[in-house]
Amino acid sequence: MKLIYIYDPICGWCYGFTPVIQEIQEEFKGEISVEILSGGMLLTANRRPASAMYNYIIEAHKQVESTTGITFGEPFLNEYLRTDDIMDSEKPSIALTVFKHYQPENAVNFAHDMQVALNYEGKSLNDIDTYIPILEKYNIPVQAFLNNLKEDDNKYAAHQEFNIVQQWGITGFPAAILEKDEQLYLIARGFTSKARLLQVIEEIKNK
């Protein structure tokens, strides 16, 4: 069986849901493989300066925190959201595509590290310096990785992920799909508790 986690690096609810997926991945090691795809939530016309999102996020983050238990950092809420940095899904999505060439088994952890850099530390995911300490954590050669970020092939691969997600009709994030015997089951649409996910996975396993 395979669990396909569909997220977006800029999505606040995904920031709260990724730790649930990390726990599921750990719990079913050797039994269920986990793949992560980027959804492409903020691209082209949907992109916004952080400051334009301030009023929305400063309220919405409270519900994410109370529902998921995750914490948004002061540098994100009170510094980053006052800047004109463009909230854009493309570069971190390409970064995830590149990372998967190196350590696919750690892709969910890398995705969460990017989310922490943005939502807790208030760092821009457009800035290559944001990625350097994360890459060092995984012992990935920094310059080679940054060179790969610029490659058209990797940009194309990230956009292919966006297209797959779109073809599946998934327009909201996070989401999760369980694949069993070539059948796809949508097991999460929006934040879903670990207890609920475990219940659904058991039901599908026993089909």
Solvent accessible surface area in square Angstrom, and as a share of the most:
residue,aa,sasa,rsa
1,M,67,0.30
2,K,62,0.26
3,L,0,0.00
4,I,6,0.03
5,Y,0,0.00
6,I,0,0.00
7,Y,0,0.00
8,D,0,0.00
9,P,0,0.00
10,I,14,0.07
11,C,7,0.04
12,G,24,0.23
13,W,72,0.25
14,C,0,0.00
15,Y,5,0.02
16,G,3,0.03
17,F,0,0.00
18,T,0,0.00
19,P,33,0.21
20,V,18,0.10
21,I,0,0.00
22,Q,47,0.21
23,E,85,0.38
24,I,0,0.00
25,Q,34,0.15
26,E,112,0.50
27,E,95,0.43
28,F,14,0.06
29,K,145,0.61
30,G,91,0.88
31,E,89,0.40
32,I,6,0.03
33,S,65,0.42
34,V,22,0.13
35,E,59,0.27
36,I,1,0.01
37,L,10,0.05
38,S,0,0.00
39,G,8,0.08
40,G,15,0.14
41,M,61,0.27
42,L,16,0.08
43,L,32,0.16
44,T,113,0.66
45,A,89,0.69
46,N,81,0.41
47,R,107,0.39
48,R,105,0.38
49,P,45,0.29
50,A,0,0.00
51,S,45,0.29
52,A,66,0.52
53,M,40,0.18
54,Y,48,0.18
55,N,119,0.61
56,Y,146,0.56
57,I,21,0.11
58,I,37,0.19
59,E,105,0.47
60,A,27,0.21
61,H,19,0.09
62,K,110,0.46
63,Q,114,0.51
64,V,6,0.03
65,E,47,0.21
66,S,96,0.62
67,T,70,0.41
68,T,29,0.17
69,G,66,0.63
70,I,29,0.15
71,T,77,0.45
72,F,11,0.04
73,G,3,0.03
74,E,108,0.48
75,P,49,0.31
76,F,3,0.01
77,L,12,0.06
78,N,64,0.33
79,E,115,0.51
80,Y,13,0.05
81,L,0,0.00
82,R,146,0.53
83,T,58,0.34
84,D,108,0.56
85,D,37,0.19
86,I,66,0.33
87,M,4,0.02
88,D,18,0.09
89,S,0,0.00
90,E,46,0.21
91,K,64,0.27
92,P,0,0.00
93,S,0,0.00
94,I,11,0.06
95,A,0,0.00
96,L,1,0.00
97,T,9,0.05
98,V,0,0.00
99,F,0,0.00
100,K,40,0.17
101,H,129,0.58
102,Y,73,0.28
103,Q,36,0.16
104,P,78,0.49
105,E,110,0.49
106,N,38,0.19
107,A,4,0.03
108,V,2,0.01
109,N,49,0.25
110,F,0,0.00
111,A,0,0.00
112,H,25,0.11
113,D,26,0.14
114,M,0,0.00
115,Q,0,0.00
116,V,43,0.24
117,A,4,0.03
118,L,1,0.01
119,N,2,0.01
120,Y,104,0.40
121,E,77,0.34
122,G,17,0.16
123,K,81,0.34
124,S,22,0.14
125,L,5,0.02
126,N,48,0.25
127,D,63,0.33
128,I,72,0.36
129,D,90,0.46
130,T,7,0.04
131,Y,0,0.00
132,I,50,0.25
133,P,67,0.42
134,I,15,0.08
135,L,0,0.00
136,E,104,0.47
137,K,127,0.54
138,Y,23,0.09
139,N,138,0.71
140,I,8,0.04
141,P,75,0.47
142,V,35,0.20
143,Q,115,0.51
144,A,42,0.32
145,F,0,0.00
146,L,11,0.05
147,N,71,0.36
148,N,47,0.24
149,L,14,0.07
150,K,152,0.65
151,E,88,0.39
152,D,111,0.58
153,D,111,0.58
154,N,13,0.07
155,K,90,0.38
156,Y,142,0.54
157,A,35,0.27
158,A,0,0.00
159,H,59,0.26
160,Q,72,0.32
161,E,17,0.08
162,F,14,0.06
163,N,62,0.32
164,I,66,0.33
165,V,1,0.01
166,Q,133,0.59
167,Q,147,0.65
168,W,90,0.31
169,G,56,0.54
170,I,20,0.10
171,T,122,0.71
172,G,42,0.40
173,F,30,0.12
174,P,0,0.00
175,A,1,0.01
176,A,0,0.00
177,I,8,0.04
178,L,0,0.00
179,E,52,0.23
180,K,32,0.14
181,D,119,0.62
182,E,163,0.73
183,Q,105,0.47
184,L,84,0.42
185,Y,50,0.19
186,L,81,0.40
187,I,14,0.07
188,A,4,0.03
189,R,195,0.71
190,G,24,0.23
191,F,52,0.22
192,T,19,0.11
193,S,51,0.33
194,K,59,0.25
195,A,75,0.58
196,R,113,0.41
197,L,0,0.00
198,L,46,0.23
199,Q,97,0.43
200,V,19,0.11
201,I,0,0.00
202,E,72,0.32
203,E,91,0.41
204,I,8,0.04
205,K,61,0.26
206,N,120,0.62
207,K,155,0.66
